[in-house]
C-alpha cells in the first residue's frame, strides 16, 4: 500500500513538470551594419549623430538619423511544438558574371596591340541550415533555446535562455574595434566597420 501511494503522489508532479502543449514560432534574422567607431563614441558621449547609412541604438542621451534606408531583412520562421526540435535548409543560387581577357603584345615594343575579351557567366550556390529546440515553462518564464546555425560552412551551436517575443542578439561577427577613448581623435574612427549579428525571437503561435 505504501508503494502504491508513493506512485500516485509522483504522477501529478510529473504531469505538472511537462511544458505547455503549444506551438512556438522561432524567427531568425541576420542584421548587417557598417558603422564607424566615431558614431558609437559620439552616442556614448551624448552627441547628435547624423549618418548616411546604418543605425545604432543609443543608451541615454543621443539622437541618430539616417539618410539611406537599410535593405530588407530576410527572416526565417519555424513552427515547432514546445519542447521538440525542428530544422530547415535553404539553398540559393547567385548569378555571377566575369570576363576572361587576353592581351597580345607587340614583339618589338612590348606594348599592348590587341585585347581579346570573352564574357562568361555562372552561379554560386549558398546553403543555410537552421535547427532549433525551444522549451518554455509557460507564464513569464524565459524560453530555453538550443540552436545550431550553418551559414555556408560557418557553423554555430549554443543554448541560451531568451525572453519571449523580443529580438535578441545571440551571436556577432566583425567590428572588433572599440571607439577611441573620450578626448582622443583618430582617423581610423572615421572608417566603417562591417558587423553582422544573428538575432532570434520566440513567440507563441496565435
C-alpha positions as CSV (number, residue, x, y, z in Angstrom):
1,X,0.0,0.0,0.0
2,X,2.8,2.4,0.7
3,X,4.4,1.8,-2.7
4,X,1.1,2.5,-4.5
5,X,0.5,5.7,-2.5
6,X,4.0,6.9,-3.4
7,X,3.4,6.2,-7.1
8,X,0.1,8.1,-7.1
9,X,1.8,11.0,-5.5
10,X,4.6,11.3,-8.1
11,X,2.3,11.1,-11.1
12,X,0.7,14.6,-10.6
13,X,4.2,16.1,-10.1
14,X,5.5,14.6,-13.4
15,X,2.4,15.9,-15.2
16,X,2.9,19.4,-13.8
17,X,6.6,19.5,-15.0
18,X,5.6,18.9,-18.6
19,X,5.9,22.0,-20.8
20,X,2.6,23.5,-22.1
21,X,1.4,21.8,-25.3
22,X,1.6,24.9,-27.5
23,X,3.3,25.6,-30.8
24,X,6.2,28.1,-30.7
25,X,7.3,30.3,-33.6
26,X,11.1,30.7,-33.8
27,X,12.3,33.5,-36.1
28,X,15.9,34.1,-37.2
29,X,17.4,37.1,-39.0
30,X,20.9,38.4,-39.9
31,X,21.4,42.1,-39.2
32,X,24.3,43.8,-41.1
33,X,25.7,47.2,-40.3
34,X,28.7,49.3,-41.3
35,X,29.1,52.0,-38.6
36,X,32.3,53.9,-37.9
37,X,33.6,53.8,-34.3
38,X,33.2,57.6,-34.3
39,X,29.4,57.3,-34.4
40,X,29.5,54.9,-31.4
41,X,31.8,57.3,-29.5
42,X,29.5,60.2,-30.2
43,X,26.4,58.4,-28.9
44,X,28.4,57.4,-25.9
45,X,29.3,61.0,-25.2
46,X,25.7,62.2,-25.6
47,X,26.2,63.8,-29.0
48,X,23.9,64.1,-32.1
49,X,24.9,61.6,-34.8
50,X,24.0,62.1,-38.5
51,X,24.9,59.3,-40.9
52,X,24.3,58.3,-44.5
53,X,23.6,54.6,-43.7
54,X,23.4,52.2,-40.9
55,X,21.8,52.5,-37.5
56,X,22.7,52.4,-33.8
57,X,20.7,52.2,-30.7
58,X,21.9,54.8,-28.2
59,X,21.6,54.4,-24.5
60,X,20.9,57.6,-22.6
61,X,21.2,61.0,-24.4
62,X,21.7,60.9,-28.1
63,X,19.9,61.1,-31.5
64,X,20.8,59.1,-34.6
65,X,19.4,59.8,-38.1
66,X,20.0,58.1,-41.4
67,X,19.5,59.3,-44.9
68,X,19.6,55.8,-46.5
69,X,17.1,53.1,-45.9
70,X,18.5,49.7,-44.8
71,X,18.0,46.7,-47.2
72,X,15.0,44.5,-46.2
73,X,16.0,41.7,-43.8
74,X,15.3,38.1,-44.6
75,X,13.5,36.4,-41.7
76,X,13.3,32.6,-41.4
77,X,10.5,31.2,-39.4
78,X,10.0,27.7,-37.9
79,X,6.9,26.4,-36.2
80,X,7.8,23.8,-33.6
81,X,5.9,22.1,-30.7
82,X,7.1,23.2,-27.3
83,X,10.0,21.0,-26.2
84,X,10.5,19.5,-29.6
85,X,13.1,20.0,-32.4
86,X,12.7,21.4,-35.9
87,X,15.1,22.4,-38.7
88,X,15.2,24.0,-42.1
89,X,17.7,24.0,-45.0
90,X,17.8,26.7,-47.7
91,X,19.9,26.7,-50.8
92,X,20.1,29.8,-53.0
93,X,21.9,30.5,-56.3
94,X,23.6,33.8,-57.0
95,X,24.4,34.6,-60.7
96,X,28.0,35.5,-61.4
97,X,29.5,37.2,-64.5
98,X,33.1,37.7,-65.4
99,X,35.3,38.4,-68.4
100,X,38.4,36.4,-69.5
101,X,40.9,38.7,-71.2
102,X,43.9,38.0,-73.3
103,X,46.4,40.8,-74.2
104,X,48.5,40.4,-77.4
105,X,51.8,42.4,-77.1
106,X,53.8,43.9,-80.0
107,X,57.1,41.8,-80.1
108,X,59.2,44.9,-80.9
109,X,57.8,47.5,-78.4
110,X,56.2,45.1,-75.8
111,X,53.2,47.3,-75.8
112,X,49.6,46.0,-76.0
113,X,48.5,45.5,-79.6
114,X,45.2,43.6,-79.3
115,X,42.9,42.8,-76.4
116,X,40.6,39.8,-76.6
117,X,37.6,39.6,-74.2
118,X,35.5,36.5,-73.5
119,X,32.5,37.2,-71.3
120,X,31.4,34.2,-69.2
121,X,28.6,33.5,-66.7
122,X,28.0,31.0,-63.9
123,X,26.4,30.8,-60.5
124,X,27.4,30.5,-56.8
125,X,25.4,28.3,-54.6
126,X,24.9,29.2,-50.9
127,X,23.4,26.9,-48.3
128,X,22.0,27.9,-44.9
129,X,20.6,25.4,-42.3
130,X,18.9,26.2,-39.0
131,X,18.0,23.7,-36.3
132,X,16.2,24.8,-33.1
133,X,14.8,23.1,-29.9
134,X,12.9,25.6,-27.7
135,X,11.4,24.7,-24.3
136,X,9.1,27.1,-22.5
137,X,7.7,26.5,-19.0
138,X,4.8,28.9,-19.5
139,X,3.8,32.2,-18.0
140,X,6.6,34.8,-17.7
141,X,9.4,32.3,-17.8
142,X,12.1,32.7,-20.4
143,X,12.3,30.2,-23.2
144,X,15.4,27.9,-23.3
145,X,16.6,27.6,-26.9
146,X,19.2,25.2,-28.2
147,X,20.1,26.1,-31.7
148,X,22.5,25.3,-34.5
149,X,23.2,27.5,-37.5
150,X,25.3,26.7,-40.5
151,X,25.8,29.6,-42.8
152,X,27.7,28.5,-45.9
153,X,30.1,26.4,-43.9
154,X,30.3,28.7,-40.8
155,X,28.7,26.7,-38.0
156,X,27.4,28.0,-34.7
157,X,25.9,26.0,-31.8
158,X,24.7,27.3,-28.5
159,X,21.9,27.1,-25.8
160,X,20.5,30.3,-24.3
161,X,17.6,31.5,-22.2
162,X,15.8,34.3,-24.1
163,X,12.8,36.4,-23.2
164,X,9.6,35.7,-25.1
165,X,8.5,37.9,-28.1
166,X,11.7,40.0,-28.2
167,X,14.5,40.0,-30.7
168,X,17.8,39.1,-29.0
169,X,21.3,39.0,-30.4
170,X,22.8,35.6,-29.9
171,X,26.0,35.9,-32.0
172,X,28.1,38.7,-33.5
173,X,30.9,38.8,-36.0
174,X,33.0,41.6,-37.5
175,X,33.5,45.0,-35.9
176,X,36.2,44.3,-33.3
177,X,37.5,47.8,-32.8
178,X,36.3,49.9,-29.9
179,X,35.9,53.7,-30.3
180,X,38.8,55.8,-29.2
181,X,38.8,57.0,-25.6
182,X,37.0,60.2,-24.8
183,X,39.1,63.2,-25.8
184,X,41.1,61.3,-28.3
185,X,41.0,61.9,-32.1
186,X,41.9,59.2,-34.5
187,X,41.5,59.0,-38.3
188,X,40.7,55.2,-38.0
189,X,37.5,56.1,-36.2
190,X,36.0,57.5,-39.4
191,X,36.3,54.2,-41.3
192,X,33.2,52.0,-41.4
193,X,33.5,48.6,-39.6
194,X,31.2,45.9,-41.1
195,X,29.5,43.9,-38.4
196,X,26.9,41.1,-38.6
197,X,24.5,40.0,-35.8
198,X,22.4,36.8,-35.6
199,X,19.1,37.6,-33.8
200,X,16.4,35.2,-32.6
201,X,12.8,35.8,-31.4
202,X,10.5,33.2,-29.9
203,X,6.7,33.7,-29.6
204,X,3.6,31.5,-29.1
205,X,1.7,30.8,-32.2
206,X,-1.6,32.7,-32.0
